Amino acid sequence: MAPNAFHPRLERCLRGGPVSSGKMANCRRIRQRRPQLRHSRPRQQPVKTDVLAKFRLYLTCPSIFSRKLRDIFPNVRSRLVVASIRNKILGLIGIVAAGAAIALVFALVALSGIEGMGQRVSRQNDVALATERLNVAVNQLSEDSRLAYMSRNPNEAKNAAAAIEKGLTQLNERLRLFTAIVPADEKGRADKIAQLVAEFAGIRAETAKLAQEVSGRAADAWGNSEASRRNRTALIEELAGFSRLNEQAGDAIEAESSAYGARMRVLIPLTLLVLLGISVAAAIALSRRAIVKPLLDLGAVMDRLIAGDTAIDVPHAQRRDEIGAMARSVSVLRET
């Protein structure tokens, strides 16, 4: 075979081809020779295997699968056998601590969900408040415009213009806050409201200018024109519709938050009890099997030895921890 040729048996083994039970040993030897064969291959021609081929290989060659497990978990069983009583007790404490930690993580996640629902409710309330404040600013500016309509001298017109300018400043500020906190799915409607507010503000600014430069009647004619009425009607309808939608969304979020909170008030204590109960039960079961039962067995053997019965077998002498040392000492006492 050429030095860089691919071994046909290894090809079948790696590709998941049929490998009979009689050739299991050959498969094992081929698997052991795989590093040398890979080393002899050119670097630019790696062995091509996929997950499915490896899975078929493990099914046809159980020895390879068991060797893979031993590589991943080396000497786990032997380490458990030789663990001292102290380490086993610490392991039991670790089991309980792990259960408590998992329960704590679940509780924190649940509380985080409750906090998230509270934040959603708070944001929805902020949107409702901003909408209401914007509506109040629009109504207040409309009332200030009446001062311009009724102005009969320059001093009254000046006072009306100052009130309108103050109202415009307040309106622009509340519009900025409104557009900043509106949810992304309502941006289209918020942009329409902003456009109507801009038109409304322009009309009111022109009203104040006419009251100062012309007369109150000119301001009245402009402020109460058909275009001004249509703009104000459309703005009020948009704000009212947005308020209704916001109120419905707020009610839905509050209902969802209340339902979630009610579920968590039941699930959090129940989960804590279940997880802690499982961890404590596991710790008790392991302690009975690894510590309590062997000690009880040795105690029973020692009672029979004290009673003069030496024809007994001392259990747990093969263990390599403190209990095994005690069992071997009991064995020596039995022989003597």
Secondary structure by P-SEA (a helix, b strand, c coil): cccccccaaaaaaaacccccccaaaaaaaaaaaaaaaaaaccccccccccaaaaaaaaaacaaaaaaaaaaaccaaaaaaaaccaaaaaaaaaaaaaaaaaaaaaaaaaaaaaaaaaaaaaaaaaaaaaaaaaaaaaaaaaaaaaaaaaacccaaaaaaaaaaaaaaaaaaaaaaaaaaacccccaaaaaaaaaaaaaaaaaaaaaaaaaaacccaaaaaaaaacaaaaaaaaaaaaaaaaaaaaaaaaaaaaaaaaaaaaaaaaaaaaaaaaaaaaaaaaaaaaaaaaccaaaaaaaaaaaaaaaaccccccccccccccaaaaaaaaaaaaaac
